[in-house]
Amino acid sequence: MKNIAVAGILLFLAVGMLSCKKMLDVPARRALSEENMWQTKSDARAGLSACYALMRAAMCNENAHWVYGELRAGDFQSSKRGDLKAVVESNLNATFSTMAQWRDWRRFYAAIAQCNLTIAKLPQVTKTDYRYSQNDLKLDISQAIYIRAFLYYYIVRIWGDVPLVTKAADGTPKTIGREKWEKVLDFAAAEAKTCIDGLPWKYDGKSPEQQGEYRGQGESHHKSITITKGMVYTLLAHIYSWQGNYDKALEYADIVVNTTSNSGYNFVSVNDLSRLDGAFRGRYDCNIFQVDMNFDHAEISSTGQLEDWTLRDPYIPKRESEIYVPRDTILKIYNEPHEQRPAYFFTKLDDTYPIFFKVKQINTSVTNPVLKMYSSCIIVFRYEELYLLRAEAKARLGRTADAQKDLNRIRGSRSLKNVNAALSGEALLDAILLERRRELMGEGWYWYDLVHFKRIPQYTRLTAADVEKGAAFWPLSQEALSNNPALTQNNFWK
């Protein structure tokens, strides 16, 4: 990718131009002066590439995606690491360096700041480079708008109320307080809707929104990675579901499910989901939106991916995994006859610490036995997950038979029989939650599901009173509080 080098420079540029420097406490490191940037088509593409890169950096930092989305829910346990045990036990004020990073939202706001900057600056490129057309502008700016909307959805689930920063920095330090999460998600949904018309279903050069090769690459390069209409509709379904607006959640989920002829989305077998070079390698029809880690683009890593914590000998040179799912937990979750998934998701089941083997993209091109590189993507939105979200929306709207049909579609693909036709109400919602727990294990959903389904007291050590005080959300970092008097700590963590 020709813009990777420039995008790397912009990682520093974006950090130096945060909309609220004092709030985020990040020093300016401008590697490229503003007056020489945003002049050419290459500048525009590099600026957008930095939005993607900073989003990935925030999600991958110290395996943050799985820390936020999995560990507090309790299925995964830590063998020895004190910081991971603290997360599992919801002891989020513990004094570990990694914990301090997980409490800190600066990486996410660096990505948001880059999106704000890109959205503001892209229009001027059309005035200085005739090669950068209005069509290019609309396509690129729509992607930046989506990434910003997605990031706000992402961090609301972690911290609840968060500062809403929507303008590019003007060089003046600002202190911005926390906005109610409902307003933040209203903004994200409204913004997501504005970018639908600027995006194609596929980057195959056949739609009015995207003609010819985009960035010199065909559809296979962009599949599941570069923002599309399907990703936007899926994000909207999730935003409205989190808000409890199930009519709207169902409306947008239906658009995705009913337009697979345009999107190409499809279900995946349990074998193709979990095998080497399978769905977690990326670009599968089941992957609606993924954050890529591609060996060919020098994006692979020896850390920051789930395999670094879950695998051990004989797959990587490590005697113990950092995290594992206990055998009793596995047997309890996957307790129905003919269930396929344990055989594909786990190995060494008879050991004290079974190995979570669902994600195992070890790059065989790296021959050094000491240094193993991983190339698994983060599957953010998957077709099966959206189907289960649709089932939940239907169940909450009283469309019991339709909800059962969607639930049974997933169960049938995993060799389970249909649920009892009499299942309804809270019992049906519990069945949907259980199926999400089984199907999406290790993909960063289960903690958010417990929050959304209001099941934290039933499945964790936290009480209903704890949840009422804000225990479901992460505390703010001390640095953010010290540097911005407009911020207040979540009540539970004061």
N, C-alpha and C positions, 0 to 999 in steps of 0.2 A: 504494500500500500504506500503510494508515493507521499501521502500526507502524514505518515506516522512520525517522522522527525519533527515536522512543524507542530504536530499535535503534542509531542513531548514538550516542546518549548512552551506551548500554551498551558500545560499543566501548571507551570510556574506563573504564567501570565494571569491565569484565572485566579490563582490564590492571591495574587497581588492586587486584584481589583474586586474584592468581595464587597457586596453591597453594604455590609455592616461589619467593617474591620474590627471595631472595638468589641463587638459582640462575639466574634469568632476568634479573636486574638491570634491572627495570623499575620506575620510580617510581610511587607511587600517585597517581591522578588521579580521585578520586571526584566525578562530576558529580551524583550523586543518592545521598542517604543511604540506607543499607540499611533503616532502620526505615520508610521511606516507600515502599519497593519491595516487590514480590511480595505486593501486596494485592488486585489485581483481575485479571480475565480479560485485560485489555489489558496489564497488567504481565507476565503469563505469556507471552503471545504475543510481546511485545517481547523478553523474555529469550531465547526460542527463536530469534527472528529474529537476535539478536546472535550466536548459535552459527553460523548460516549465514553471516552477514556476516564474522565473524572467520576462518572456514574459507576463504572466498573471498579475503580479504585476504592470508592466508598463502600461498596458492597463486599469486596473481597478482603479489605483490611482486617487482618487477624481473624479471618473466617467470619466476619461480622454477619453475613447473611444467615448463617446457620445458628450463630449465637442468639440473634434476635428471634429467629423464627422457630427454633427447635428446642434448645437446651432447657429452657425453663419449664417446658411441658412435662418432662420427667421420663419419657421413653428412653432417651439416651442418658447414660451414666458416665462419669469420669473415673478412670482407673486410678490415677494418682495426682493429676494436676490440680492444685488448689484453686486456681482461678476458674477452671471449668466446673469444679465442684461448687464453688460459690454461686455461679450462674444457675446451675441445676437447683440449688437450694434457695434461689432468689435473694441471695445476700449480695445485692448489687452495689452496696457501699464499701465492699471489701477493697483493701488497699493493695491491689496488684496493678502493675503497669498496663497490662492488657485491659483490665477492667476500666482503667482511666480512659483508654482509647475508645472502648465500647460506649462509655457514658458521653463521649464527646461527639457532637454532631457537625463539627467543622468540615469534615470531608464532604458531607452531603451538601452543606451550604456553599462549599467551593464549587461543586458541580452545578448547583442552582445559580450561583453567580455567573458562571461561564455561560449557562443558558440565557440568563438575562442579557449579558453582553452580546451574545451571538444574535439574539432576537433584535436587539437595538441596532447593531452594526451591519447586519447583512444587507439591508436596503441600500446603503451607500455604495456597495460594491457594483451595483448595476450602473452607477453613474461614472465609474472609473475604469470598468472593464467591460467592453461590449460583448465579450464572450459569455458573460454571466447574465443570462436572460431572465425575464420575469418568471418563466416556468421554473428555472433553476432556483430562483429566490423562493418561490412558493413552496417548492418541494423541500428545500433545506430548512426554511424557517419553521415549517410544519413539524419537522423532526425535533427541532430544539424545543418547540412548545410542548410536544408530547413528553420529552424527557423531563422537563421541568414539572409537568403535571404528575408524571409517574413518581418523581422523587418526593413530591409533597404527600402523595398517597402513601408512599413507603414510610416516611418518617412520622406521619401522624399515627401510624400503628405502633410505633416504637415509643414516642414521647407524648402522644396526645396533643395538647395545645402547643403550637410551635410558632415562631416568628414567620410572618408572611412577607417575603421580600420579592418584589415583582419588577423592580427597576434596576437598570445597570448603575454601577457606582458612579458618583460624580466627584470622587476624591475627598468628600467630607465624611469623617467618621460619624457613625450613627449608633444610637442605642434604641433598639426596637424590642418591644415587649412581646409576649406570647399571645397569639391570636387563637380564639376558640377553634377547636379542630373542625367543627361543623362548617365554619366559614372558610377554612383552608380547603376543605374538600369541595365546597361549592365553587371556589375559584378553580380548583383543579379540573372539575367536571366541565365548567364553562369553557376553560381553555382547551381542553381535549376536543370538545365539539367544534371549536374553530379550526382545528387542523385537519379534520376529516377530508374535506374537499381537496386539500392539497396533496394527499397521499394516494398511492396506488394500492391495489390489493396485492400485486406482485411486481417485482422489478424485472419484468420480462420485456419492457420496451413497447408493450402493446396497448397501453392505456393513455388517455389524454394527459394524465398527471405526470407520467414518466415515459418518455420516448427515447428509443435508442438504448445504448448501454449507459448505465449510471456509474460514473467514476471509472469507466472503462471496463466494467465487470458485468457479467450476466446474472441471471436470476439465482443460479446455484451459489454464487458468492454472497448474496444478500439475504437469502432465505432465513427467516426466523430472527434475523439480527437487525437489519435496517428497518426502520419504523414503517408500518403499513396501516391501512384502514382497519384490518382485523385486529391489530394490537390496540388501536384506539377504542374500538367497540368493546374489546375485552376489558380494558382498563376501566371504561365507564361502567360496565357491569359490576366490577369489583368495588368501585367507589360507591355506587348506589347501594350495593349489598352491605357495605360497612356502615353506611348511614341508616340502614333499615328501610330504605325505599325499594321494596321488592318488586313493585310494578315496573319501575325503571330498570332495575337490575335484570329482570326477565326480558324486558324489551330489547336491551342491548345484547344479552346472551343469545337471544333468538336470532338476531341479525347475523351473528357469527355462525351459529349452527345451521341456519337456513341458507347460507351463501358459500358453502364449501366448494361449490363449483368455481367460485372466484378465488377463494383463499387457498384451496388445496389441503386444508386441515383434515386430519383423520385420526382414528384411534391407533394405538400401538400395541403390539403383543408384549407380554411380560418378558419374553426373551429379547426382543429388539430394544425394549426399554433399558434393560440392565446389562446387556452384553458389551464386551469391548468393541469400540467403534459403533456403538448403538446410539440411542437418543441422547445420551449425555455427552457424546462426541459432538452432537449438534446437527442442525439442519434437517431434522426429521419432520415428517408431516404432522406429528403430534405436538411439536414445539411451536407454540404461537409466538412467544417472545423469549429469547435467550440472551444472556450476556456471555459473549464468546471468549474462549481461551484457546487460540488457534496456534498450533505449532508452526504452520507455514507462515504466519505473520509475526513470529517471535513473541507470541502472547502467552506461552506456557510458563509455568512456575513450579518451583519445588515446595512452595508454601502458599497459603491463601486459598486452598481448595480442600474440599471435604476429605479427599483421599489421604491427605497429610495427617488427619486425625483418626481416621477409621481403619486404615490398612496396617498390616504388620507382616512379619515373616509368615510365609515364604514370598510374599508379593512385593514387599519393600524391606530394606534392611533395618528393621525396627522390632525389638522384642515385644513391645506392648503397644496397643492402640491407645490413643488419648481418650477416646470415647467409644462406647459400645452399647448395645441393647441387650440386657440380661435375657437369658434363655427363658425364664419364667414369663417375662413380659412378652416375648415373641409368641410363646404358646398361648398366652391369654388373648392377644390381639388377633392372631390368625388361628382361630379355634373352630372353623367350620370345615366339614368334609370337602375334600377335593381342592382345597385352597392351594393355588399355585405359587404364590409370591414368596413364601419363606425360602423355598429352594433356590430362588433366583436372587433374593435380596440379601441372603446371609450365607456364610460358610463357617465351618468349625463350630457347628451348633452344639456339640457336646463339650466344648471347652468352657472353662470358667468365664472367659470373655469371648463370646462369639464375634466374628468379624462381620461388620456391615459391608456388604459386597455389592450393593445396588449401583453405587457410583465407583467405577474402577478404571478410569481412563488413564492408565499408565502409558506414557509414550514410549513405544518400543524403539524409536529412532535414537533414543539416548541409551548408549551401551555401557556407560560408567555404572558399575554395580552399586556404588555408594550414592551417586546422585541420580535419583529418579525424578523425572519430570511428569507433571500431570497436565492433561489437555481437556479436562471436562469443562463443559459450559455450565453456567447456572441457568436452569430452566425456570424462568420467572412465571410464565403462564403456559400451561399445558392443556391440550384439548380435553383430556379426561377430567382435569380439575375444573374446567369451565362447565362441563356437563354436570358435575356434582354441585357446583354453585347454582346452576339452573334448577336442579332437583330441589335444592333447599328453598329457592325463591318460590317455586310452585307449591311446595309443602306449606310454606308460611302464608301463601295466598289461598289456601284451602283446596288447591287442585291436587288432591291426594293421588288419584290414579295416574295423572301425568307425572307427578313426582316419583312415584314408584317405577314408572316406565324408564325414566332417566337413570334412576338408581340401579335398576335391574340390567340396564345396558352395560354399565361398568361391571357389575357383579358377574354377569354372564361371560364377559370377556376374560374373567379370571376363574372360570369354571365353578362359580357358586350358583346355587339355585335362586330363583326369585324369592323376594321377601313375601311374607304372608300378606294376602290381599286385604286383611283386616287392619294392617298396620297404618296408623294415622297419628296426627297431632305430635306431641312431644316424643312419643316412641319412634315415629318416622324420622323426626329430626335427629334423634340419637343414632338411628341406623345410618343416616347420611353422614353424620360426624364420624362414626366408626369406619365407614368406607373411605372417607377422606384420610383418616388416620392410617389405614392400611395401604391405600394406593399411593399416598404422597409422602410416606415416611422418608425422612432425610432430604426433602426438597424445600424445607423452610416454611411450612404452613401450619404445623400443629399448634404452636403457641397462639398464633393469631386466631386460629379456629376456636380454641378454648375461650379467648377473649370475646370473639364475635358471638359464639353460641352461649355465652355466659355460663360456662362450665368449669371455671377455674377452681371454685371451692370443692367441687366433686373430684377433681383429678390432681390437685396439688395441695401443698401445705398451707397455702394462703386461704384465709377465711373470706366470707362475704363482706365483713367489715373492712378487711384489708383492701379488697377490690374497690369498695366504696371510697376509700381514702386515696386511691390512685396507684395501688401496688401493681396493677397490670402493666403500667408504663415504666420506662426506665427513668432513673434520676438524671438530672442535668449535671454536667461536669462542674467541678468547683471553679475551673478556669472561666467558664462561660458566666457563672454567677458573679465571680469577682470582677470581671471586666465589663459587665453590663448591669447596672443597677435596675434596669427596667425588667429584668428577668426574675421570676419567682420559681422556687423549687416545687416539684410535685409534693403534695401534702404528706403522702406516706413516707417520703424519704427525707423530710426535714429533720 
